[in-house]
């Protein structure tokens, strides 16, 4: 019920747009033109240069505890971030497709946080939902709805979105962007206050 309540808040807190590309799902490609594969590690890198590096997970000064870790952009462009794997709700094909529900797991080399490094949506500020660790892989449905994300095509680039369709319930969608907090951390987040964050994938 707690997860459902959070999702209801999300639905009514924003004026969302529904991601409706109209195109059939297609394989997601990495920077070398190869198809993304389930279980293979990739860096998520920004398309725009000069504004920071890849996505990683880290404890922030706004978080008094060691858990959860938040999904943030590296401040230095030369840093590629933390590798991730993608697991679609139906991983039998082995390929990662656009517009398909999937879990994202970061591969953290050292951390005092014992929560699973699976991404989920976590409400932190009024009008802004940060992404953090502590999610659950698999078991698609209303109880795990905050753990599911999608990769969408954005012209020649890609974006991540929160647009779950893993249950028979009406869902609204928003592409994810970068929200800079008061301490300068660049959070991957869901908010109508930030533009979409265009990304690319590099095999780790």
N, C-alpha and C positions, 0 to 999 in steps of 0.2 A: 504493500500500500504506500510505503514511503517513496518508492521509485515512481509509482504512478502519480503521486501528488507532485513530485518534482517536475515530471513531464507535463502535467497540467499547467503548472506555473510557467513553464517554458512556452507553452502554446499561447497563453494569454498575456504574457509580458511583452511580446514583440508583435510588430506587424511583419509577418514572415512572407517570403516568397517561396513558391513551390518550384523545385528544380525539375523542370520538364524540358529536357533537351529534344524529345521526340525521336531521338536516334536509338537504335538497338545497342545494348552493351557491347563494347569492343575491348580487345586486350589493351592493358595499360603498358606503355613502353618506357624503358629507362633511357638514360642519356646516350647510350650506345645503340639505341634502336631495338634492343632485345625485349621480349615480353617478360613482364613481372611474373614470378612464379611463387606459389605458396611455400613458405618455409625458408625462402632465401632472404638474406639480410640486405636491406637497402638503406641508404641515407636519404632523408627528405631535405632537399635543398631549395633555397629561394631562386626564383627566376630573375628577380631584380637584383642587380649587383650593388654593393656599397652600403647596404642597410643592415647587414648582419649575416651570420652563417646559417648552418643547418639547424634542424629541430633536435632538441635533446630533452632530458628530464632532469629536474634539479629541485632542491629545496630552496625556497626564497625567503628573504628577510620578512616578508609579510606572513610567513608560515612559522609559528613559534615551535612547532614540533618537527620531527624528522620525516613524518608522513602526513599526507601523501606527497609524492614528488609531482611537480607541475610540468606540463609540456611547454617549453619555452624555446625561443630562438636564441642561438648563440650570438653574443654581442659582436664577436669578431668574424669577419667574412671568411677568413682562412680556416675556421673550425667547421668541420662537417657535421658535428652533432653526434647523436647516438644512433646506431643502426636499429632498424625495426623489421619485423616480419608482419605480413598481412595474412589473415586467415578468413576467407569468405564463409558465409553461413553454410554454403555447400561447396566444399573444397575438393570434390571428386575430380574436377577437370585439371586441377593443378595450376590454372592460370588465374591471374587477377584481372577482373573485368571492371570497366566503368559502370557507374550507377548500380553497384551491387553491394549489399550489406556485408561489412567485414569488421573483424576485430583487429586492433593494432597493438603489438607488443614491442616494447623497447628492451634492448639488451644492455642492461646496466652492469658494468664491471664491478663496481663497489658501491654499497649503500647501506645505511643503517635502517632503512625502511624495509620492513618485512612484507609489505603488501604486494600483491602481484603487479608486475610492471605492465599491465594491460590498461590501455587508455579508457577513460570514461569521462562523461560530462559532470562537472561539479560546480554547484552554485557558490560563488564567493562574494561578488559585489552585486549591488542592485543594478539590474539591467545587463549584467555581464556574467556569463558562465565560463569558467576556465576549464581546460582539460587537465586531468591529473591521472596518476596511476591508481590502482585499486579496483580495476574492473574485472570482469569475469569473461573468460573465453567460452564461446559456444552457447548452448542452451537458448537459442533465439526465442524471444517472446516478450510480453509486456514487462515481465519482472527484470529483464536484462536490457531494456530499451536504451539506457544511457551509455551502453558499451558498444553500440554499433555506429559505424561511420561509412562514408562512401567516398570514392575517388570519382570526380566528374571532369569531363573534358572542358577546357576553357580556351577555345581557339587552338593554338599550337601547344598550350600549356595544360596544367592540371590544377585542380583545387580540391581540398578536402571539404566535405559537408557533413552536417548532422541532418540526416533525412531518413530515419529508420522506417523500414517496411517489413520488419520481421514478425509482425503480428497483424491480425485482422482488426486494425483500428485506424482511425483517421490520424494521419501525421502531417505536420507542416515542416518546412525545411529552411535551412539557412546555410550558406557557405561560411566556412571558418576564416577568421582573420587574425591579425596580430594586435593585441591590446597592450599598451605600455603602462605598467603600474607606476605608483609614486616613487618606487625605488629603482626604476629603470629596467625592470625585467619585462621582456617581450613575450607575453603569454599568447599561445594559440588559444583562441576563444570564440565563443558564439555571442555575438552582440550586433545590434544595428548601429553601433558607434564606430565600427571599423570596416574597411573595404576587404574584399576577398584576398586571401594570401595565395598568390600563384606559385606553384612548386614544380619541381622535377625530381626524378628518382635516379640515384646512382648506386650501382651494385657495390656492396661493402667488400 
